[in-house]
Every structure is written in C-alpha cells, then in structure tokens.
C-alpha cells in the first residue's frame, strides 16, 4: 500500500452537474485535482475505493463483482461524464478470501453489479483526468462494529501485501450534513463539532480517534463517511503516515474534506534504518518503540532484498525465524543483505540513497504436493536431508509450479532423480 485519500462525493462538484454552482466549493475542486496528481505520481496498480453509496448492508460488506466498473452521472443530468475501468479480480478475490477466513460477512451479488454509485464515481472521475493506468476494487462499508471495520481495512492491506500489489485506498465520504439551518438537512450543533474534530484527526494523523464518536453523536450529525474512514485507519495501521489536509468547506450545509496520506511501510523503514545505521556507524540498530504490535508479537521467517537501479543488490532470508520477533529478524537480515550476500560486495555508504528495500514476511511452511502449488500465490521449499532450497512466489519469468520446483532443487543442490520433500508458504510483501 502506497497511499490513501479521503475524498467527498458531491455530484455538484462536476461542472456538467454544477453548471457554475461548483465554483462555490472551489477549494474542494482544487484539492480533488491536487490529490489526483499525488495519486498519479505514486502510480498505483489498483485503487480500492470504499463508498457508502455502493450497495450498503447493515451486517455485511459488499464488494462489487464483475470484470469492469462502468458508471456515469446520467441520473444527475450528465450522461457524458462517465468512466469505465477494469476490476482487479485477483485482489478482490484475495480480500474476500481473507474476510471469509476471519468470519467477516461479505456479499458479492451480481444482481447489484450495475447499480449506480456516485460515491465511487466522483473521486474516480477526478483521478481519471490525470491518471488512468489503474484497476479498481469497489467496496461498501457496513454498520458492523468499529473493530470489524478496522479489521476489514487491515485485511485489504494484507491482501495487497500477499499479492505484492501497489494500491491506493480511497475512503469516499462526506462529513456532517447538518451544518446550516438553510441547508437541505438543517442544522444541529453536533454537525460543526463533528467536522471540527474529524478534520483535526485528519490533519494530525490521529486516525484511531475516528472511533471516539458515540453512536448517538454520529446519528445526530448525519455523516456518511466515518465507517469508510475507520476502514482506512485499519489499512494504515502498519504504516508511518504523512497526512496532508488539503481542504475543508461546507457552503451547502454538508462538510467536504480532502486529505491525503502518504504511507511508508514500517517493515521497509525498519530495514532501511537498520542497514543505514550499520553502514554509517558500525553499530546495530536498537528495536524502535513505535513499531506495529504484530512486528513485536509475532515470529516469522523473513527475506530482505535490496535493489539498485532496478537490479538486485543483495538478498538474505530465513525460512523459519531465528529472532524473538519479526522486527528483530528484519533488523538482522537487512544488515546481512547489505554486507554478507556472497554474490555482491558490501554496500558502501555512498550507495545508501540509491537503494530500494523489499521485505517478505513468510507464513509457516506446510507440506504440499505439486497439485497444491500456485506459482503466483505460493513459494516452495524443497528438502533432502540437510540440503534445502527456497523460491519465493510471483517471480518474473517463473510461471509454473514445475519451474519453481526445478529452480528450488537447483539452489538446494538436489540432483534429478533424488527424492525430496515439498513444502509451500505464502508471503506478505512490503515495498
């Protein structure tokens, strides 16, 4: 995951609908375009968009099925303002698989596939003006607990990590609809208070505080974006974020905020900090205090790889964990990847600014046979006595399980005809 954005979705923001009225929210229009340019700079492969105007269930998350998302503003008198973008079916399936594995209700009913959804359409129309090389996954939030919303966001991020997918997450939502007595929904004092508090949370990056509003308060201020914002906070939980509140205004009695979040993966940052400290000082990095809980509470095999100008510059990993936690594994392996890979000379200080870091966190290997392999999804391990070879999944030029096994056998020094045990594993990719 590379970035996230909060965007509103008023149809009046589009020129063909607003017919001049859109200029009353010119700060929002400028922010839409600024946020879209930022998305274009990061060039995500997929945009995951959470919209309260997609099919909404109280007790389940809806994920739009099909091959293509096609929609227009025809119901607002502007049929020529339209979009057609392919769905990322692989990422969608992985999100569904993970949610079902956690017993989170999810619906994919084709009956609703063509229903209009301006909550998705408005933000994507602006993005599409400057960047079109993306696929999409569309989801609706639900009225399940805030913790379930958080977990759904976490699983979106985990699904992207499983596939090594570069994604941007957009939480589409307006703030309070009760800011002005003369507005279409009237005024309550909780409306401006909600907008003040939630935009301060965006500005400071205190996203966990999205859950601090009581149900009664939320009902009175009549917001529509908060469930999606909570999902966004779950997706960003394992990242260091840089928030940028681009705009807030509400001249029509509804609050519109645009905020971008640049996401720096905690695993990648830790690997970078570890190698840089060692190269510059000769000292090992102490485990930082601000890491996500899972990096301290879990043990796993890890591979750290370094790239320079697109080429491999070092890679060292462990099949099973050697350290007390994932964080310690990364700290140690980042130094080894930069200094102990026998295929490369040790990284020099002058190179540090040119390096890219990739961290793969492995699941516990499980026994498998050839019929249970998938070169995209599973890595393989082959073993004969003390000889062992591993190949990560989804590598360029390795398209079949047969190719995976052959390369792993060669790495292990296991000759053709010799027996071997076969295991498979998944990875969470952090880049």
Order of alpha helices (4+ residues) and beta strands (2+ residues): beta-alpha-alpha-beta-beta-beta-beta-alpha-beta-alpha-beta-alpha-beta-alpha-alpha-alpha-beta-beta-alpha-alpha-beta-beta-alpha-beta-beta-beta-beta-alpha-beta-beta
